[in-house]
Every structure is written in C-alpha cells, then in structure tokens.
C-alpha cells in the first residue's frame, strides 16, 4: 500500500455520526483502516467509568507482541483490552492498578507489567502478571536510595517517562512528600538487570518529568527555563543541553541508531518547527513546520515508541486555529488540521499521513495523543469525534500495513 505523503491539506468530511464501536472503516483521504475501539459501556466488572482511552503519547499502550493494550479510564483505573488482528479491541478486565502507579509493559513478556507505588510514594519496582493478577516486588531500592538521598521516601518519572527500550535502565526522580506535594531530592539511574545504581545527582527543582533514552545511555529530565531539557550520561558526569525549556516531546531512535529528542521548538535557532536533536552531541535537525497560512498553528503530542521500527515519530495534531488563536482553522489551508502523521527522523524527512482525528474540544483528555505499537503497525489516537462532551472521548486504532513505511 502507498501512503499519502507530504504536507497534505485534504479536508475531512465533518458532521457525520461517531463511528460504531469496533466496526472498521476506511479513512476517506488516507485509506487506512480505522476503528473506534473503546467505550465506557464495555467495562462491567469494577467502578464503571464515564470514558476509556489510552493514557498518553509517551506511555506505551501496547504489550510486547501487540496482543494487549492498556487503557486509562475516567476514574483512574487501568483497563486491559485484547487487540484483535482485524484492528478491533475487546475489553478483558480491570486491573488492580491505577494511573498514578505508572504501569510500564515488560519489554519481552507480553503478560507482565512493571509499576511503582502511587504518586511516587515508595521505593520499589513491582511486577504485575495480567493473567493471574498477582503482584510481586521485583526490586526494593529503599536502603540504597536513602543512602544517596536520606530524606527520600519515594521515586517515579512523574508519570510521563519510561525505561529504556530493553527495560534495563530506569532513570528516576527520588523525593519526599510534604503537604501532599512531591518534593525532589535527586535524580538517579538504575540498572534493573544488574541491580545497580549507576549514578545520581541532587536537585532542588522538580523537573516536569524524567525519562530514559531508548538505548539506556542517557537520563533526560525536562525543566522549564533556564535549566531546560538535558541528556545526562547515566553516571551524571556530564550532559548535553537539548532545549532551553520543557515542551511536548518524546525520545526516539533514528534508522542509523542515534538517540534523539523530538520536540516542538517555539524559540531558538530552529523556532517554528518540530525538531529532533541528538542526545550525544546536540545537533538539531528541523523536521516539519509548526505554523501555516493565516498565522495558523495547532497543538500536538509526539510519540517515539515504535522501537522495532526505528526512524519515525508519530505526531497527533489537535486544536488547530488561525490568526494567533483568534479564528477557527480553514482545513483546506492547514496541513496539520486534526490528523495523525508519521514523520521520518532525518533531514528533509518524508511525512506520511495516517488519518484525520475529528477532534472536538472537550478538555485535556480529548487531545489526540497518538501512540504507536512497537512495530508501527497499529497507532492509537483519542477523539470525541467532533463532540464537545468529554464523555464521548474514546481511543481509535489505525492499522498501518507492515509494508507501508520503508
């Protein structure tokens, strides 16, 4: 199959009824199969929600073999779904896990998840077996973390990070809770396989989040101005300055094996573009423009989770506007109007259009936040299908043929 390339301005037909649950349809312009795969009515076993969708663009939804997907619900519980070959999904059960525990899929075992204690309230990494619902403590870092940061009582990524692609290296923030707020004490890198802390650094200002580079070579905390986003070696002996602030971004890997941060640049030398910057040396490369005709722009989230298909980032656009936000978008003028794309991670990249999202502005949880499975053959995005009611948000699954992306 040949995907539609470039900064395409095809106009989606709007005003149609929301697609039926688990009935695949073809995107009218980009011709990939899409299906609405979640609905609150599917959940019947525990604490019935008002909506169900995937969690976030940086937090992998699919397990190691893409047969299961982890979904977030309106009341915080994580719901487990079967992913079927035809691009539909079936609700299986509610897990005894919540969003604040940061569940991360095991890199190779499709039936296991790792998780922390809620909101960084403990110093353990535990395992959850989705077949038996059994929990077990895999690593207790309490004594070692307290030796580095005596006041620390917990650790997390602040809900937007993940370990290295092989699950070996974990970059975490340690701290304590005061008056219900997590107060940072320091950052550290942990080798799960060797059960060893590789390096640490005290901090007094909490980053927006911290994550681990795909190969596990760097810890990447993201602060506001002036500290910005940095790639620290895992021993924290040195760092590469990636950007002067924290923006929507994700870590990814190029076809050549370089670890990069892909982010929205609203300032600096490459302002006005989605940019990738190498973690090793800081070389920045613009990818696609942030702005369009009539002073048009859109919000977006970026995902670099296709670890078995390196060289791409997935971007979900939403909330398009013109004249600096004063006017609604003219879809025929704005290539980024409410769509999902895959973009090559290289200079002068090809842009592959995957689907229009039919965004409806109903708050944070209704932004697209597209995310791919490890092979980039399935991409989830969230949408209310033009509704302004949050309870209409659901996840939609795009099927991308394995041969479609080079």
N, C-alpha and C positions, 0 to 999 in steps of 0.2 A: 504494500500500500504506500502511496505517496502522500505525505502530509503537506498541508498548505504552509508555505514558508513566507517569511518576511513580516514587515510591519503592516499587516493586513487590516483594512477598515471595513470588512463585511459587516453589515448591520443585522443583528439578530432580530427575529420577529418576536415582539413582546406582546403581552396581554393575553397569552394563552393560559389555560389551566395548568396548575402544577402537575408534573408527570406522576403517573400512578406508581405506587411503591413496587420496586423490583420488576418493572416492565422496561427492558432496554429500548432505547430509541436512538436514532442517528442524529448527531449534531448537524443542523441544516447546512452549515457552511464548511465545517471541518471534517465531517463524515465519519468521525469516530463514534463507537457505541458508548452511550452514557446511560446510567440508571440511578434513580433515587433509591438508596439502599438502607436508609434508617427512618424510623418513625417511632414516636413515643408509644404508640399503641402496641408495638412488638413486645415491650417489656411487661411481663406479667408476674414476675417472681418476687420482686422486692422494691419497695419505696418507689412507686410509679412516678416517672419524670414527666415534664411537660415538653422536653425535646431531647434528642440524642444526636450527637455528631462527633467527629474525630476531634482530638484535643488541640493540636497546634502544628504549625508548619515545621518546627524544629524537633518535634517529638514523634518518632516513628510510630505509625499506626499498625503496620503490618508485621507479622512474625517472620521468622527466618525463611519459611517456604511459602509465604503469602497465602496460607490457607485460613488464617485467623486475622481478625482486625480488632483492635482495642478502641472502644468508643467512650467518650465522656458524655454524661447526662446532666441535666439542669440542676440536679441536687447533689452533684459531686461524685456519685458512684461511677465506677468503670464497668462498662458492659461489654461482654465478649460476643463476637459475631463470627460465624463461618463465612468465608469468602468462597463463592462457588465459581467454577470455570466460566460460566456464562456472564460473569460480571455483576451478579446479584449477591445479596448477603442475607443470611438467616440469623436471627437472634438466638444465642445459645443459653446464656445465663448472666446474672450479675455476679461480678467478682467481689470478694471481701477486701476490696482495695478502693481507695479514693484518689482523686487527682492530686491532693497535697502530698501523697507518698511517692510521686514521680515514678510510676512504673515504666521500666525500660525492658524491651524484649531481649532475651538471651540471643547472642549472635548466631548460634548454630542450632540450638534445641528449640523447636517450634512450640514446645509445651511449657516453657518456663519464662518467667518474668523476674527481673530484679526490682527491688523497691527500697525506699528509705522509710523512716518514721515520719509522721505527718509534719509538714511545715518545718523540716529541719530540727525536729525535737529530740533526735537520738543520734548515736554514733555507730550505727550498724548498717550493713548492706544485707538484705534478706532476699530469699528466693520464694517465688510463688509458683506452684505447679497447677496449671489450669485444668488438668484432667482430674485431679483429686482434691483441689482447693487446699492443699497442705502448704503451710508456711514453715520456713526454717531459716535460721540465722546463718548466713554464709561467711560473713566477716564481721567481727567486733573490733572496731578501731578505737574504742574508748580510751584505753590506757595510753596508746601511742599519740592520739590526737591531743589529749590533755597534757602530755609531756611537752608538746610543742606550744600549745595554747591553753594554759592552765584554767582559764575561765570558760572554755568551750563546753557546751552541753549538746550540740547538735551539728549536723552538716547537711548540705544539699547543693543543688545547682541553682536554686531559686526558681525552679520549675520550668526552665527553658533550655536546659543543657542535656547532654547525653555523653556516654563514654565513647572511647574510640570505636571504630567500626568492628574491630575484633573483640570488643568487650574487655580488653585487657587493662587499659589505662583509664582512670577516672580522675578528673580534675574537679575539685570540690571547694566550697566555701565552708569554713568552720566558724561557729559563733555561739552566742548565748541569747536567751530571750529576756527582755526587760519590758515590763508593762505590755506584754503581748506582741512586742516587736522583736524581730531577729536582728541582733547587733553583731556585726562581723568582728572576728578576732584574727582571721588569716585565711590564706588560700593554701592548698596543698595538692600534690599529685600522688596518686596511689596506683601501684601495680597489683591488680587483682590476682593474677596468676602467681606471681612471686610473693604475694602477701607482704609488700614492702612499700613504705612511703619513700618516694623518690626525691622530693624536695618540698619546701614550704616557704611562705612569705607572710609576715604580719601585715594587716591592713586595718585602717580605721574607718575608711569609707566603703560602704557596701556597693559592689557592682550591681548593675541591672540584672546580670546573670553571669554564670561562668560555664564554659563548655570545653570539650576536648577535641583536638583536631582528629580528622579521620584515621590517620596512621598512629596517633598517640604520641606524636613528637612535641606537641605544644599544648599548653593550657591557655585558653582565650577568655579572659574576663573582659567585660564591657561596661565601662563607666561613662558618665557624662563628661562634658568639658570641665577641666582641661586634661584629665587623665586619658579619656577616650578608650578605644578598643585596642588591646595589645595581645601579642602572641608571645608568651613566656616559654622558654625551654622548661622541661619538666623538673629540672633542678632549681629553677627560678634564678639562675645566674645571670641571665640577660633576656632582653625582649626586643621584638620588632613592633614599632608603632604602626598600626594598621589604619586607624582613623582617629580623628580628634574628639569623637563623641560616640554615643551608642545609637545605632539606627536599626531598622528592620534588616535582618541579615541571616545568613547561615554559613556554616563551614561545609566545604565540599572538596572534591579532588578532581584534577584535570585528567585528560586522557594520557598525558605524559607523567602522571603520578605526583604532580605538585599539589601540596595542600594550600587551599585558598579560602579567604573570606569573601563572600559575595554580599554586597550591601548597597543601600540607597545613599548616594552622595549628593547632599543638598548644599555642600560647601566644599572648599578645597580645590585642588588643581583639576579634578575631574567632575566638578559640580554639574548637576543636571543629567547624571547618568546612573544606571545600575553599574557598579564597578566590581571587579574581582581584584584582590590584592594577595600576593604570595606571602605566606606566613614566614618563609625562610629569609626573604630579602626585602620585602615591602614593595616590590614592583607592582604598580597598579595598571589595570587594563580596563577601559570603558567597554561595556557590553551593549546596553540598549538605552535609549534616551528616556528620561523621566517626564519630559514635557512635550506637549503637542501644540497644534494650531490653536489660535484664540486663547493663548495662555492656559492651555488645558493641562491637567495633571490628574493623577489617580493615586490612591493608596495601594499598598501591595505588601505581601509577605513572600519570603524567599525560602526555598527548601533544597537542601543538598543531600537528601537521604538515599539516593539511588546508588548505594555503594558497589553493587555488582555491575552497574552501568556508568562508570566514571565519565566525566567530561561534560556533565549537564547540571543545570539548576532548573528547578521548576518554580515559576512565579505565578501567583494568583493576584489579579488586579481587581479592585473594587472602588466604590465611591468616586467615580470619575466626575470632574467638574471643569468649568471653563471660567475665564476672567477672574483668576485667583480665587476660585470658590464661589463667586457671586452668581454663576449661571450653571444650569444643568448641562451635561455633555451633549453635543451633537455626535451620535455614534459614528456617523459617516466621516467625521473629521479626526477622530481619536483612535489610533490603532490599538490602544490599551484599554478600550472600553469593556469592562466586566468580562474578562476572559482568563483562561489559563494557558500559559505557554511553557515550552521547554527551550532553553537557550544554551548554546554551546559555550563552554568555558575556554575561550581562546580569542585572540584578536580578530576583529571583523567577523563575529560569530553569525552562524545561521540561527534564525528564530523559527521555531516550529509551533504553529497554532494548534491547540488541542481541543478546546471547547469554550463556548460562551457560558457564563455562570448565572445570568439572570439575577443579579444581585438586587436585594431590597434592603434599604437602610433601616435596620431594627436593632442597632446596637452592636457592641463588640463581638458577640458570639456569632453574628451573622456575616462577618467578613469571610472571604473565600478560604484563606489559609491553606492553599493547596499543598499536598504532600504525596510523594511517590513511594511505591514499594521498592525493595532492594534492586529489582531488575528493570525498573521504569517501564513496566508493562501495565501497571494499574496506578491511577492517580485519583486521589480523593480531593474534592473541594466542598465547601459548605455554602449553602444558599437557602434563602427563603422563597426563591422563585418569584421575585419582584414584590413579595408581600412586605408590609412594614410591621408585621407581628413577629416577635421573637420566637414564639412557639411554633412557627412554621419552618424554622431552620432544620435542615437535615444534611446528611452527607450524600454526595453524588459520586459515583465511581466512573471514571473514564477508562476504557480499555484501549491500550496502545499496543498494536501488534509488535511482536518482538523484532520484526524486520524493518519497522518504520523509521527508527532512528539509527543512523550509521555508527 
